[in-house]
Amino acid sequence: MKSQEHKNEGHNAPTWQVPTDYFERLPGRVMARLEQAAPPQLWLPAKASRWALVASMLVGAWLLWPKPSEEINTPWST
């Protein structure tokens, strides 16, 4: 005798359908979730800190770049 699980095995498939406009509404829902998590007045400091990070990386690369007076002598340099 089959158990209850085996009897209903093929009948418990999900019957829900994805709404046709689900992906059209998705960007708005994502933005609403972002605004709920961090209101827009908190976005400016995040953008400013991102630009500060980029600027500090550029300054660091400029400071670490070898100057013409201190070029590293390599065997193939003339």
C-alpha positions in Angstrom: 0.0 0.0 0.0 1.4 3.4 -1.0 1.8 6.1 1.6 0.1 9.4 1.4 3.2 11.1 0.1 3.5 8.9 -2.9 -0.1 9.2 -3.8 0.0 13.0 -4.0 3.5 13.2 -5.5 2.5 14.7 -8.9 -0.3 16.9 -7.6 1.6 19.3 -5.4 3.4 21.2 -8.2 3.4 25.0 -7.7 0.5 26.6 -9.5 1.5 30.3 -9.1 2.4 32.3 -12.2 4.8 35.2 -12.5 2.8 38.4 -13.2 3.5 39.7 -16.7 4.6 43.1 -15.5 6.8 41.7 -12.7 10.1 42.7 -14.4 8.7 46.0 -15.6 7.9 46.9 -12.0 11.1 45.5 -10.6 13.3 48.7 -10.9 10.7 50.8 -9.1 10.5 48.2 -6.3 14.3 48.0 -6.0 14.5 51.8 -5.8 11.7 51.9 -3.2 13.5 49.2 -1.2 16.7 51.3 -1.4 14.9 54.5 -0.4 13.4 52.6 2.5 16.8 51.3 3.6 18.7 54.6 3.0 16.7 57.8 2.4 18.0 59.9 -0.5 19.5 62.5 1.9 21.9 59.8 2.9 23.1 59.1 -0.7 25.2 62.2 -1.1 27.7 61.3 1.7 28.0 57.9 0.1 28.7 59.4 -3.3 31.1 61.9 -1.8 33.0 59.2 0.1 33.2 57.2 -3.1 34.8 60.2 -4.9 37.1 60.8 -2.0 38.2 57.2 -2.3 38.9 57.6 -6.0 40.7 60.9 -5.4 42.9 59.4 -2.7 43.8 56.4 -4.9 44.8 58.8 -7.7 46.9 60.9 -5.3 48.5 57.7 -3.9 49.4 56.4 -7.4 50.8 59.9 -8.2 52.9 59.9 -5.1 54.2 56.3 -5.6 55.0 56.9 -9.3 58.7 57.0 -9.8 59.9 60.6 -10.6 62.3 61.1 -13.5 65.1 61.9 -11.1 64.7 58.6 -9.3 64.1 56.2 -12.2 65.0 52.6 -11.3 68.2 51.5 -13.1 67.4 48.2 -15.0 69.8 46.3 -17.2 67.8 47.3 -20.3 67.6 51.0 -19.5 69.9 53.2 -21.4 
